[in-house]
Amino acid sequence: MVIYKRALVFGATSGIAQEIIKILITEGCSVYCVSRNINKHEALIKDLNVRKDISQNIGGEVIDLNRIEEHENIIYRALDFLGEIDVVFMAQGVLPEHDKVIKEPAYVIDCINTNATNVIHLITIVTNVLLEQERGSIVVLSSVAGDRGRQSNYVYGCSKGMLSIFLQGLRNRLVNQNIHVMTVKPGFVDTEMTKDIQNKGILWAQPDSVARSIIKALKKKKDIVYIPWFWQWIMLIIKVIPEKIFKRLSL
Ligand SMILES: NC(=O)c1ccc[n+]([C@@H]2O[C@H](COP(=O)([O-])OP(=O)(O)OC[C@H]3O[C@@H](n4cnc5c(N)ncnc54)[C@H](OP(=O)(O)O)[C@@H]3O)[C@@H](O)[C@H]2O)c1
């Protein structure tokens, strides 16, 4: 089992990331949390300081990650704080509002930037830092939605699809360089992001169980992980439906 002692978490106040961080703290990790919302960030840091023991350090900062000119500085501040970085988690993301997607092209591009292009910018810097260390893991929350475009959320799906393909290529590039790249593809998770979705049924997962599965997959150094596992089979079926039929489905 790989032991992680120093973690950098982007989107630290996300429902899923908070659960990941709690596990990391239990396992003796020091954590640098990067959040956007100051109130949520302060509450998180306060909670983590109660949970940690004396050997662990909790730090962090509040920033909008769409300010890409700040990305390098954030990573070097985290590196200063932690000394070295064993694992980086990327959990930031937005679920676009469908009505706005249809009407506002600028909004579409903003969402794609937040979920994909700006995350890719960040990963590129992180990769170079980990390459200098000659080791490390990068864990990125993509989504099952990136596996096939659907009428109800194709902008979100397109951004996550872009991210997944980028990570696939990066993993391929880094295969012999001791850098582990893991693509996480959750299905429906009950968090702030999905709070407006009604009728949550049996396919829905809770963030704490998703976080446990992510840490388990990280320790096994998985490449791509569907969470819960059954989404791999659901998406396999979704992906093989011929386009002629698929375009007529209301998904
Ligand atoms: N929930 C699901 O069903 C589901 C399914 C598949 C994949 N995912 C992915 O899992 C990840 C975590 O999502 P979640 O479910 O835990 O939802 P969440 O609680 O809404 O977390 C999303 C996080 O992203 C942060 N964020 C958004 N835009 C940002 C920006 N420009 N700069 C910095 N931070 C920004 C949000 O910050 P604020 O707190 O300031 O808003 C929030 O902390 C996301 O990448 C999401 O796409 C979620």
The ligand as a Gaussian input file, in Angstrom:
#p B3LYP/6-31G(d) Opt

LIG

0 1
 N      -22.014000      15.554000      -7.769000
 C      -22.002000      14.750000      -8.847000
 O      -23.019000      14.100000      -9.183000
 C      -20.736000      14.582000      -9.652000
 C      -20.698000      13.558000     -10.600000
 C      -19.545000      13.386000     -11.373000
 C      -18.464000      14.221000     -11.189000
 N      -18.524000      15.220000     -10.265000
 C      -17.371000      16.117000     -10.145000
 O      -16.822000      16.007000      -8.849000
 C      -16.168000      17.238000      -8.510000
 C      -16.649000      17.669000      -7.132000
 O      -18.020000      18.011000      -7.213000
 P      -19.061000      17.884000      -6.017000
 O      -20.106000      16.932000      -6.407000
 O      -18.318000      17.651000      -4.747000
 O      -19.750000      19.314000      -6.062000
 P      -19.572000      20.656000      -5.229000
 O      -19.713000      20.371000      -3.793000
 O      -20.501000      21.634000      -5.848000
 O      -18.052000      21.069000      -5.520000
 C      -17.610000      21.798000      -6.624000
 C      -16.470000      22.650000      -6.118000
 O      -15.850000      23.330000      -7.207000
 C      -15.548000      24.630000      -6.742000
 N      -15.385000      25.545000      -7.860000
 C      -16.237000      25.772000      -8.896000
 N      -15.753000      26.713000      -9.697000
 C      -14.570000      27.107000      -9.164000
 C      -13.616000      28.086000      -9.518000
 N      -13.740000      28.853000     -10.605000
 N      -12.522000      28.226000      -8.714000
 C      -12.367000      27.466000      -7.628000
 N      -13.241000      26.539000      -7.220000
 C      -14.338000      26.371000      -7.990000
 C      -16.741000      24.998000      -5.886000
 O      -16.425000      26.097000      -5.067000
 P      -17.589000      26.932000      -4.302000
 O      -17.803000      26.195000      -3.024000
 O      -17.014000      28.265000      -4.135000
 O      -18.802000      26.911000      -5.196000
 C      -16.932000      23.710000      -5.118000
 O      -16.121000      23.652000      -3.976000
 C      -16.523000      18.227000      -9.631000
 O      -15.440000      18.299000     -10.551000
 C      -17.703000      17.576000     -10.309000
 O      -17.817000      17.968000     -11.666000
 C      -19.628000      15.420000      -9.484000

